[in-house]
């Protein structure tokens, strides 16, 4: 073979090798576009929260249910909580023996031993309802006696009915507190008469929010008056009930605890109905009457002030780019919000962003709705908006892939 032919063959082989090198990328899929978020995981609503009229003594805490904690006052140190304890007693009973709205539920019968204990309980000046051996209460009637006139003996009767004995029920109360994260709470009895039962305002607000989410519980504590066996008409000890949107929950007072109140308030703010849950503990007084009067006086300014610090806050503007899509060969586009997002909250509240962006296709037309962005506060309030693409993202042509070897 002549040198000319060999040279020509070499050129052909070199060109063929170059062509194969250029075409080789076409044998594998093009790299997938990469999405990069362009916003933080969370932000804090700017501004300064208006001062709240916190109690001068004791401790307090305020939450907006499902959104977050507005604030606390005082040292959140475990302290006796008196009959506020009965909130956990009722919660434990209703989680084990649920009641539908208006339902009376199963019955429980007072034992001879429980009836015989009444004289000793009365001698200790406990809060009681009269009972006798063989007396029958429905679950709802028993819970009403527990929560409205705050009957200590009914707390023990309910505990034994549920768990077989009062000590077993107290162990259950502490187990529930642990599950709820109430790590500064310890129960020694189901009524709160024992000063060894201690908690904090923060922990009691956690429990109150959970309890108020049970319709039967909320229904019972919203009653101003009711009728129960043996006692007849009984009255709710919460004198703030029905004022300023108060819908419950529980009072407490002993020498060791001072005046205590856990309350729930339902109000409309910026077109949204919210439940505010608070606790005020350790208010002064030498007897139950003055203690409760002082705790009502301390709680009412808070109840009236909190709705005024709530409002609508814009946390994402319309058209805000929240993600950058980077494709091969320098291609790319943005995803931006289609509407602004506002949340009900207050200065200092942290909100979280959650982007839901599907896998990016090879082609994405300009202005296409693609994915969503959600804003979350607490565990219940979520608002979201659709995302829209900016410039179109076109599929790579064969020549572009060859040229960029992608």
PyMOL commands that set and color helices and strands:
alter all, ss='L'
color gray80, all
select helices_A, chain A and resi 3-27+82-96+112-116+118-123+139-147+152-163+166-179+201-212+215-221+288-309+328-330+398-404
alter helices_A, ss='H'
color red, helices_A
select strands_A, chain A and resi 34-37+42-44+59-64+68-73+79-80+107-109+136-138+198-199+225-228+232-235+246-254+258-269+272-283+311-316+321-326+332-337+341-345+350-356+369-377+381-389
alter strands_A, ss='S'
color yellow, strands_A
deselect
rebuild
show_as cartoon
